Amino acid sequence: MNRQPPPPSQPPPPSQSAEQSPSEVLIHWPDGSSSRATSGTSWLEAAHAAGVLIPTGCMGGSCGACEIDVNGHTVRACISSVPASRSGSLSVELTSDPYW
């Protein structure tokens, strides 16, 4: 009898939940304008499409020049993307750094 080892087990594919699948999010910008973006879009792309300028520096997330507050949570726009939102909308404020 020729026995072969069993095939390696593979993890099941991840299930797609509402939080994992891309969704459209309404973004309220600091200048009073609003735009829509798909979750997963980079913040810099979403801002550019809306005509909003987010200052940048290193483009690697280490300098902090691109920090924005999204619903009260600070993120670095150059390395972050628009998250899904249960409410369907997000509010963005630009942070200010006295050293920039």
C-alpha positions as CSV (number, residue, x, y, z in Angstrom):
1,M,0.0,0.0,0.0
2,N,1.3,3.4,-1.0
3,R,0.3,6.0,1.6
4,Q,0.4,9.7,0.7
5,P,0.4,12.3,3.4
6,P,-2.9,14.1,3.6
7,P,-3.1,17.4,1.7
8,P,-2.2,20.4,3.9
9,S,-5.2,22.0,5.4
10,Q,-6.0,25.4,4.3
11,P,-7.9,28.0,6.3
12,P,-11.4,28.6,5.1
13,P,-11.9,31.8,3.1
14,P,-12.8,34.8,5.2
15,S,-16.4,35.5,5.3
16,Q,-17.6,38.9,4.0
17,S,-19.4,40.8,6.6
18,A,-20.9,44.2,6.2
19,E,-17.9,45.7,8.1
20,Q,-15.4,44.1,5.7
21,S,-17.0,44.9,2.4
22,P,-16.4,48.3,0.9
23,S,-19.2,50.8,1.6
24,E,-19.8,54.4,0.7
25,V,-19.2,56.9,3.5
26,L,-20.3,60.5,3.6
27,I,-17.4,62.7,4.8
28,H,-18.0,66.1,6.4
29,W,-14.8,68.2,5.8
30,P,-13.5,71.1,8.0
31,D,-14.5,73.7,5.4
32,G,-18.2,72.8,5.7
33,S,-18.2,70.8,2.4
34,S,-19.2,67.1,2.2
35,S,-18.3,64.3,-0.2
36,R,-18.7,60.6,-0.6
37,A,-15.8,58.1,-0.6
38,T,-15.7,54.3,-0.6
39,S,-14.3,52.8,2.6
40,G,-10.7,51.7,2.0
41,T,-9.9,54.8,-0.1
42,S,-6.8,56.6,1.2
43,W,-7.6,59.8,3.1
44,L,-5.4,61.8,0.8
45,E,-7.3,60.6,-2.3
46,A,-10.6,61.3,-0.6
47,A,-9.5,64.8,0.3
48,H,-8.1,65.5,-3.1
49,A,-11.4,64.4,-4.8
50,A,-13.3,66.7,-2.5
51,G,-11.0,69.6,-3.1
52,V,-9.7,69.6,0.4
53,L,-5.9,70.0,1.1
54,I,-4.4,67.9,3.9
55,P,-0.9,69.1,4.6
56,T,1.8,66.4,4.2
57,G,5.4,66.0,5.1
58,C,7.3,62.7,5.0
59,M,4.5,60.6,3.4
60,G,5.5,57.7,5.6
61,G,3.5,58.4,8.7
62,S,6.4,59.4,11.0
63,C,6.3,63.2,10.9
64,G,2.7,63.9,11.8
65,A,2.2,66.7,9.4
66,C,-0.9,65.0,7.9
67,E,-2.7,64.3,11.1
68,I,-6.5,64.6,11.0
69,D,-9.2,64.0,13.5
70,V,-11.8,61.6,12.3
71,N,-14.8,61.5,14.7
72,G,-12.5,62.5,17.5
73,H,-9.7,60.0,16.7
74,T,-6.4,61.2,15.4
75,V,-5.1,59.4,12.3
76,R,-2.2,60.1,9.9
77,A,-3.8,60.6,6.5
78,C,-0.8,59.5,4.5
79,I,-0.9,56.0,5.8
80,S,-4.6,55.6,6.7
81,S,-7.8,54.9,4.7
82,V,-11.4,55.9,5.1
83,P,-13.0,53.4,7.4
84,A,-16.5,52.0,7.2
85,S,-18.9,53.8,9.4
86,R,-22.0,52.3,11.0
87,S,-23.7,55.7,10.8
88,G,-22.7,56.1,7.2
89,S,-20.9,59.4,7.8
90,L,-17.6,60.7,9.3
91,S,-16.5,64.2,10.5
92,V,-13.0,65.3,9.8
93,E,-11.1,68.1,11.4
94,L,-7.5,69.2,10.6
95,T,-5.2,69.0,13.5
96,S,-2.8,71.9,14.1
97,D,0.8,71.5,15.2
98,P,2.6,74.6,16.4
99,Y,5.9,73.2,15.1
100,W,4.7,72.8,11.5
